Amino acid sequence: MPKPPTAKSAARAAAVDLEAQTQLERFEQAMAAFHARDLKRAAELFALVAQGPAREVALAARSHREMCERRLSRQTPKLETADDHYHYGVALINQRRIADGVAHLRKSLELQPTAHAHYALSVAHALERRFDDSAQHLAESIRLDPSVRITARNDPDLADFLQEPALRAVLHSDRNT
């Protein structure tokens, strides 16, 4: 016949239940980060969850943590040249990870200033609604390659911003000369 629970064993069981509940809540937070593609944060949360008392939840957390780590290791490209940074920066901007894309475009410009890198920065800053910065990079891009003016006038990524005074002034400065 089983022994009746003591106050101490009941308190211990309640603590384990609370830990299991916290473990489950953290697992849900980790899954939310995972689905939001915040893989670094998800991996950290899954590592915590894997140490919890509920074995099934811990096992699922370990499995998901391994997925995060595999994806993170594939996501870190070797970027060495200006072109590498330019292409990666444009890809990030296309994913609407503007701040990360801008950082790579700036690195591209440090390594080798080009019209296309300035142009991509112009688009990125326009998307951020930083129109003065956008206009500066657009002007530099046009200075390096005058054909960029026509490209910008017809670019769907810039279409919503062409009436902004700073950009308009740059794009129509050829008509004033």
Sequence and secondary structure as in RCSB ss.txt:
>XXXX:A:sequence
MPKPPTAKSAARAAAVDLEAQTQLERFEQAMAAFHARDLKRAAELFALVAQGPAREVALAARSHREMCERRLSRQ
TPKLETADDHYHYGVALINQRRIADGVAHLRKSLELQPTAHAHYALSVAHALERRFDDSAQHLAESIRLDPSVRI
TARNDPDLADFLQEPALRAVLHSDRNT
>XXXX:A:secstr
      HHHHHHHHHHHHHHHHHHHHHHHHHHHHHTT HHHHHHHHHHHTTSS HHHHHHHHHHHHHHHHHHHHH
     SHHHHHHHHHHHHHTT HHHHHHHHHHHHHH   HHHHHHHHHHHHHTT HHHHHHHHHHHHHH TTHHH
HHHT TTTGGGTTSHHHHHHHTGGGG 
